[in-house]
Amino acid sequence: MTVRTRFAPSPTGYLHIGGARTALFSWLYARKHGGSFILRIEDTDLERSTAESVNAILEGMTWLGLEYDEGPFYQTHRFDRYKVIIDQLLETGHAYKCYCSKERIEALREEQMARKEKPRYDGHCRAGVEPPSPDAPYVIRFRNPTEGEVVVDDLIRGRVVFQNSELDDLIIQRSDGSPTYNLTVVVDDSDMDITHVIRGDDHLNNTPRQINILRALGAEPPVYAHVPMILGPDGKRLSKRHGAVSVMQYREEGYLPEALLNYLVRLGWSHGDQEIFSIDEMVELFDLPDVNKAASTFNPDKLVWLNQQYIKNSPPEHVARHLSHHLGRLNIDPAPEPDLVEVVKAQQERARTLVEMAENSVFFYRDIEEFDEKAAKKNLKPATREPLALLRERLAALEEWAPGPIHQAVQETAEALDLKLGKVAQPLRVAVSGGPVSPPIDVTVWLVGRERTLARIDRALAWIDARSD
């Protein structure tokens, strides 16, 4: 059997953390077993589905690197197929027309709730009724078996048993002729030969109904795996205030896609004490029976920590590709010097997010508008004028502009004036970066470049003179 999984989001919003985790688990399972991963857009909710949401889902999938083998397929392109199946169910007696008005259904529901019963359709039209009028509106219901049970051998939750007597006759076609979710998903999973349905456990109660429809069509149900929900740090269902925002929002906040994938795979799954997994390791080690049955808790601090590890340990060229986007948001074109890859190498050890790295790298590409007030007051004062001036001479005379000679110039200046290295290096750092913190001073000055370094030292000397006067 060739494994075929699918991710089937509804385009009524962005791709959020829960959906991304479901997509990741489906993608990993298909990759692990040499199978296919299908993307299906379940857009039958015509009022709420939007093209913007479709684009947001596709953009999120692309950014995460969850490439699909087939699709995207759109349910709105398959209405003719659903109509064929509904007609088939009517002809075989597995479905029937229901003429019950909304008022009758609502009254029935209120009566059942008053008796503390589970609200459900009472089968009023199940045996067949005459239409109230020739053009009377109707829905089509699936004739659910009334006896027996449906057993779901869930790969995550284990064996779950549903009594058919507890399931009512669900609507499979609305009065406007459009098919409902439980019908379309069954037809699609069957037509697309889906072998494993991996989805959130909020769909678990739909599963016995869908299995019964599949059996009525003579189709073999897929294997199911229902993933527990994600909770916020306060133990409540994950919401926007917890981090349940668009996956692309994490891009804008400076996360690497691999870091987010690593975090998502660890939400409910583990492999010993290992925390960091490459994509290849995820494919090799991930398996559905190892997913925890309990809900997972979203921990923003853990995600930040993971992102820092990925920034620190990823190839600089890879980080640079993603950093470029964030510099662009600061209206900086990183194409001119200094080389962005070299900037990443200098900054990798000290950034938790790419936003942080971009903000800390602005001075490499843009002239300093003003010095950090506290750093300038401490480091740009009359006593530092002589070492800065002497250092400027030495830097201007360097034959080779490289970290080694730059470091030597700083060291020789300190020795000539009988100063500690920091008494020369720190004023230089404030002069060229504008603040008290930067990568190692020799690397910082090298990346800023000879002409701009000398110009910035001149500006710092002028600043000292102005304050002295």
Disulfide bonds with the S-S distance in Angstrom:
none
